[in-house]
Amino acid sequence: MSNAKPLPLLDPVGEGVVPCCPPLNERPITAEEAETAARMFKALGDPVRLRLFSAVAAHEGGEACVCDISDVGVSQPTVSHHLKKLKEAGLLTSERRGTWVYYRVEPSVLAAMGRLLTGAAPAAG
């Protein structure tokens, strides 16, 4: 049984995905785009959440069992709380397998985050 939900950061278009927001140097973002991006950045603004997100993203195969990523200096209930917040922000998806929950960062999320921050090349002028 999968608990995967569509990621609010992304909008499916045809076969690919398009980030919620244009690169920051392309045009001013709308209020709606800012809300979506702010949820993502707010979730990553906590050091424990950032460590958990990194642990999942860097784990072999791009997914990690909660049992493999819980050593971040806080209790297991706190780890679960932070993972829930990352899921709510659209940064992680999860799937229950038996008694364990596996988390993953979709490659499209990392690509969208990178595109938002690195931006388009400045126009030559």
N, C-alpha and C positions, 0 to 999 in steps of 0.2 A: 504494500500500500504506500503510495507516494503522497507526501504532503506538499509537493511542489506547487507553487502559485506563480502566475505570470509576474515578472519583475517590473515594477513600476518605472524603473530607470529606462526601460527599453520599450520600443514600439515596433512590433513585427511589421515588416513591409516586404511583401513578396517572399523571397527566399532568405533574405538577410535581415539584419536588425539595424535600426537607426537609433542613436542615442537620444535621450529625452531633450537634450539641449545642444545647441551648436557650440563649437569651441568658443571660449570666452572672448577671444579677440576677433571673432567673426562679426558679431552684432550683439547689441544688448539683449539679454535674455528676458523672456516674459515673466510675469508674476507666477504663472503656473510652473514654468520651467525652473524658476528659482526655488519654489516650494519643494519640488521633486529633488533637485540637487542638494538643497539644504538638509533634507531628511537623511540623505546618504552621508553628507559630511558630518552631520550631528552624530550619527551612529558611529562613525569612525573617529570622532573627537575624543572618545574615551580610550585611555591607553590599554585597558584590558580588552576592549572590543577590537582595537586595532591589532593587538597580538593574536587574538583568536582568528580574526579575518586572515591575517598573514599565515597563521598555522594551517588553516584550511587550504588557502590558495597554494601554499608551498608543499603541501602533503603529496606524496606519490599518488598519481592518478587524478589529482585535482579534487579529491574528496577525502574526508577524514571522519572516522567514528568519534563520537563525543568522548569515548574512553581514551582516544589518542591525543586529544587536544586540551585536556582539563588541567594540565600543570602550568597555570599562569598566575599562581599566587593567591587565588581566591577559592572559596568553597565551591563544591559542585552545584548547589542551588544557584549561586551567583553566576557561575559559568553558563548554566541553562538560561538564566535571565538575559545575559548579554547576547547569547546566541539567538534568542527570541527577538531581541531588538535589531540585530543584524538582518534577520529574516524579514521583519516588518519593514525595514528600510529597503528591501529588495536586493540586498547584497548577497544573501545566501539562500539556497534552497535546501530542503532536507527530505530524507526518506527513512522511515522506520524499517529495520530489518531485525526481526525477532525482538530482543530486548534492547537493542542499541539503535541510536539515531545517527545516520550518516549525513554530514553537511558537505555542500559543494558550492564553489564559486563558479558560475557559468563563465566561460571564456569571453562571451559577449559583454558581460558586465565589466570585466577588466579593460576590454577594448574601448567601451563607452567612457569609462572613467578617464582613461588615457587621452582619448580624443578631446574630451571636455577641457582637460587641463593643459594639454600640449598645444592645442589650437591649430588653426590653419596658418600657413606661412604668411607673414605680412606682405601686403601688396607692395611691389616695387614702385617707387614713385619718384 
